Amino acid sequence: MMKQARVRQSIKQNIAPIIVVSLLIAILLLLPVQYEQKLFPNTERVKVKIVSTDESGITRAGIIQFGDQRCQVEIKQGRFKGQIAAAMNHLNGSLSNDKIFQPGDHALAVIDYNNDSIVFVNLVDHYRLNYELILTLIFIAALIAFAGMVGFKALLSFFFTILTVWKVLLPAFLSGHNAILLGAFITMLLTAAIIGLVYGFDKRSLAAIGGAAAGSLVTCVTAIIFVHLFKIHGAVMSYSEQLLYSGYTHLNLTEIFIAGIFIASSGAVMDLAVDITSAVHEIVQKRPDISKWEAVKSGLSIGRAVMGTMTTTLLLAYSGGYIALLLVFMAQGTPIINILNLKYVSAEILHTIVGSFGLVTVAPLTAVISGTLLAHGTPSIKHEELKNEEGTT
């Protein structure tokens, strides 16, 4: 009987969640990409190798370069594989977008051809897929080697999240659906799947999912309120105007901005919920006689200790992406009152503080839920014997 019980428990904690998430991944893989870019007729994307370069068509003005870099390339893929062709790399004077090729580099190129002859070869960017694949394989190997089955589950949740965002969330945003409701639904789905993989289907999952969901809901409501109070328009997001110019003027960018706030903080919220739930579960395992209120108090104490570092983690994560902007403010001696009132600075302050507020609320909420669900308050026989012995002495 004990062996059968352990087998059932193992199925609930390991096999069943893996099967469910694997099926969801398979379904997502089968979904078509709705917004895949189509090439013009008689064109193809291929990998090429830079054989030689000619910089005579480039004009330099300080650190800025513009003009055309002419290259000879060897085509590595497609119908013209093995052929040498002339290619063009156009420079716009933008350090962030322009690229310079050297002989021996590999590049992604678009070939325009007519029948069996090449008309034009445009160099898109450096070819990085091979190194991205190597980095991904190293990450997978390291994760599985260190964490074993837990690492495998983490990989499943990682790929499930990527596919859900790419195949469901982004296309639904582009289709004009309510970004806040959709973002909340996807966040809850990812939270349930990821925590289910960690714990399996038991009370710990229910407690952690409940705490994370409550924290994300608070973050969502707070974001809605303060985005309007701050008078922040969603166009403050990078590339948002480019999105509108691409023909998506019907999108509500402010809703997407609000959704982005609680989606971005949901990972940290989920992490904190799992930490507190795991700690409360461990306490209950060591002290089966602990009351629900005592378990809740223990969870609150743990949450207070973890919250300090988690909020700083969010601050560093957000500010790390704006180092260049902060350097510009510092170099120009911009007054702090001007900085704090700039729209995009206010948007990042909102992003950071609202996300941190979600962490502040998820800790006590998870402590209450996990303490209530996991603690039984039934004294164990051994603990009762110890109490009786103490009373006798």
LINDAHU-V786492 format. One record per residue. SS is DSSP state (A for helix, B for strand, O for the rest). OMEGA is omega in whole degrees, -180 to 180 (none if undefined). NEAR is the number of other ideal C-beta (glycine too) atoms within 12 Angstrom. Layout:
# LINDAHU-V786492
SS,OMEGA,NEAR
SS,OMEGA,NEAR
This chain:
# LINDAHU-V786492
O,180,7
A,-180,8
A,178,9
A,179,10
A,179,11
A,178,13
A,179,14
A,179,18
A,179,18
A,178,19
A,-180,19
A,-174,23
A,-173,25
A,-169,28
A,-176,20
A,179,23
A,180,33
A,180,30
A,-178,20
A,-178,28
A,178,37
A,177,24
A,178,17
A,178,30
A,179,26
A,179,17
A,-180,16
A,179,26
A,-179,18
A,179,12
O,179,18
O,174,11
O,-172,17
O,-173,15
O,180,18
O,-179,11
O,180,12
O,177,10
O,174,17
O,176,15
O,179,10
O,173,18
B,175,24
B,176,25
B,-177,26
B,173,34
B,178,29
B,176,41
B,180,31
B,180,35
B,179,25
B,-179,21
B,177,27
B,-177,20
O,-177,20
O,180,11
O,-179,18
B,175,25
B,-178,16
B,175,17
B,-174,11
O,179,9
O,-179,10
B,177,17
B,176,24
B,-175,22
B,-177,22
B,171,25
B,-180,34
B,-176,25
B,166,36
B,-175,25
B,172,42
B,-176,28
B,-174,33
O,-176,26
O,170,23
O,-174,23
O,-180,17
O,-178,29
O,178,19
O,-179,15
O,174,25
B,-177,20
B,174,33
B,-179,28
B,-176,39
B,175,29
B,-175,38
B,180,25
B,-177,26
B,-177,17
O,180,18
O,-179,13
O,-177,15
O,-175,10
O,-177,16
O,178,24
O,177,26
O,-179,26
O,176,35
O,176,18
O,-177,19
O,177,17
O,172,28
B,-176,29
B,170,40
B,-176,32
B,173,39
B,-179,29
B,173,37
B,-175,24
B,177,25
B,-174,12
O,-178,11
O,-180,10
B,-180,15
B,179,29
B,-175,20
B,176,20
B,180,35
B,180,30
B,-176,39
B,-179,28
B,175,23
B,-180,25
O,-173,27
O,-174,18
A,-178,18
A,179,15
A,176,13
A,177,13
A,179,13
A,180,13
A,180,14
A,180,19
A,177,15
A,178,14
A,180,20
A,-179,21
A,-179,16
A,-178,15
A,-179,23
A,180,20
A,-177,13
A,-171,14
A,176,17
O,-179,13
A,177,21
A,177,22
A,177,21
A,177,25
A,178,33
A,177,26
A,178,29
A,180,33
A,179,35
A,-178,26
A,177,30
A,179,36
A,180,31
A,-178,20
A,-180,30
A,179,35
A,-174,27
A,-173,24
A,-175,27
A,-172,29
A,-176,29
A,176,28
A,179,24
A,174,27
A,-179,35
A,179,24
O,176,17
O,177,17
O,180,24
O,-172,20
A,-178,35
A,180,31
A,-180,20
A,179,32
A,178,38
A,180,31
A,-179,26
A,178,34
A,179,40
A,179,30
A,179,32
A,179,36
A,-179,42
A,-178,33
A,-177,36
A,179,37
A,176,42
A,176,36
A,-179,41
A,-172,39
A,-169,33
O,-178,29
O,178,28
O,-176,27
A,178,26
A,177,34
A,-179,37
A,-179,27
A,-178,40
A,179,44
A,178,40
A,179,34
A,180,46
A,180,48
A,179,35
A,178,31
A,179,48
A,178,47
A,177,30
A,178,33
A,-180,47
A,-178,39
A,179,23
A,179,30
A,180,43
A,-177,29
A,-171,18
A,173,26
A,178,37
A,178,18
A,179,13
O,-176,30
O,179,15
O,175,34
O,-177,23
A,178,32
A,178,23
A,179,29
O,177,31
O,177,19
O,-178,15
A,179,26
A,176,17
A,177,13
A,179,23
A,-179,20
A,180,12
O,177,15
O,-177,11
O,-180,22
O,-179,14
O,-175,15
O,174,29
O,-175,27
A,-180,30
A,175,27
A,179,32
A,178,36
A,179,38
A,178,40
A,180,39
A,-180,40
A,-176,48
A,174,48
A,-179,40
A,-178,32
A,-174,46
A,179,42
A,178,32
A,177,39
A,179,51
A,180,44
A,-180,32
A,178,47
A,179,51
A,179,39
A,-178,35
A,179,46
A,179,46
A,-179,28
A,179,33
A,179,42
A,179,35
A,177,21
A,180,29
A,178,33
A,180,18
A,-180,17
O,-178,24
O,-178,23
O,-174,24
O,180,28
O,179,21
A,-179,25
A,178,16
A,177,24
A,177,38
A,180,33
A,177,22
A,178,31
A,178,44
A,178,26
A,178,21
A,-180,32
A,179,37
A,-179,22
A,-176,18
A,-173,32
A,-177,33
A,-179,18
A,-177,20
A,179,35
A,176,30
A,177,18
A,177,24
A,-180,35
A,-180,24
A,-180,17
A,-179,21
A,-176,30
A,180,20
A,179,15
O,-178,18
O,179,25
A,-178,13
A,179,14
A,179,22
A,178,21
A,178,12
A,179,16
A,-179,21
A,-177,15
A,-178,10
A,-179,12
O,-178,10
O,179,18
O,-176,12
A,179,13
A,175,10
A,-179,14
A,-175,22
A,-180,18
A,176,17
O,-174,23
A,-176,22
A,174,28
A,177,27
A,179,24
A,180,36
A,175,34
A,178,27
A,-180,36
A,-175,38
A,-174,33
A,178,26
A,176,42
A,178,41
A,178,37
A,175,33
A,178,45
A,179,45
A,-177,29
A,-177,34
A,-178,49
A,179,44
A,-180,29
A,178,36
A,178,51
A,180,44
A,-178,32
A,-177,36
A,178,49
A,180,38
A,-176,27
A,-170,28
A,-178,41
O,-179,33
O,-179,21
O,180,20
O,-178,15
O,176,18
O,-179,18
A,-179,12
A,-179,14
A,178,18
A,179,15
A,178,14
A,179,16
A,179,15
A,178,13
A,179,11
A,179,10
A,-179,9
A,-180,8
O,none,7
